[in-house]
Amino acid sequence: MTIELSRPEALNAFDDDMCRVMADAIPVIARNPDIYIVALTSTGAKAFCAGGDVKALTEAARRDVELVRSYFRNEYALDWLLECFSKPSVSFINGICMGSGAGLTCFNTHRVAGENYKWAMPETAIGLFPDVGVAHVLARLPWPIGLYLGLTGRPIGRADAIWLGIATHAIDAGAYGNIWRGLSDADCVDPMLDGLHTPQAPGPVQGEIKFITDLFGAETLGGIFEALRSASGEAKAWADKTLADLLMKSPISLAITDRHIRTARRLDLRETLIQDYRLAVRCLEGKDFYEGVRAALVDKDQKPAWQIARIEDVPQSLVDDYFSSLGDGDLQLLSREDMQAARV
């Protein structure tokens, strides 16, 4: 069974209609004994999925914020559904895979990276945070690489993705047609993909592991900033560039992202998604999400006026508020056991 993302004119940006179609299809597929595996593919040469349609989201939120809250609920529920899906699933990712695209693929059993693979969670640049459950993934990468990727939004190619386990196989897109035909004939997926996998030379992030470990290993976000500011020797140029990039991000987003990824180290995916929803609701209530999207995608001046200008000025009480329970409004997700009992 193939599910295809097909909005190439929008870089396959994921929207609520696509989410609902997938959420309806997955349980039906799970219960169909004639379907062995699900392949997740996309159309267009540039992107697998460039993320959610955040411009449309902010426009809609100004009219009806509850409608946009429902979008986040639906998407996070879909991510949990994909994690609990009882059959093999394989995503074929060639091009940009960011934000929602990462959420759609990270919980597949197999994640095939093509030659143009580019993966990132760049949400801190638009006043958001790494959501769709990906904080759970980032928190389990060799520490503190996931924290570094989440804070900076740095894109990685397939060599680093294979090294980190974000992708499982490196296979050029020219081979995808034969793989799909093999899967249609119920060929076993593991030997097929393993036989086509191309070993990768070390990627850029792997080459910078010492800088990342030394400068992002502090126990607090303030400690990371201090380490970057005081770096010397061979680390200084890298630290200066990284610091300059971070200073362009929303300070509130950086603060909640830092806590979110650290907290996710002791949460399961279901709990992480519930925390995602709390943060998303608070971002909709704040200023930075709207301002970040305006600066990046509407006016495109790349000069956001963040609610709080400096990371040092973000109060702990504000961060605590972002993480506080929504009470009866919290995201409701069945346990893994109940999901499996429902044959999803």
Order of alpha helices (4+ residues) and beta strands (2+ residues): beta-alpha-beta-beta-alpha-alpha-beta-beta-alpha-beta-beta-alpha-alpha-alpha-beta-alpha-alpha-alpha-alpha-alpha-alpha-alpha-alpha-alpha-alpha-alpha
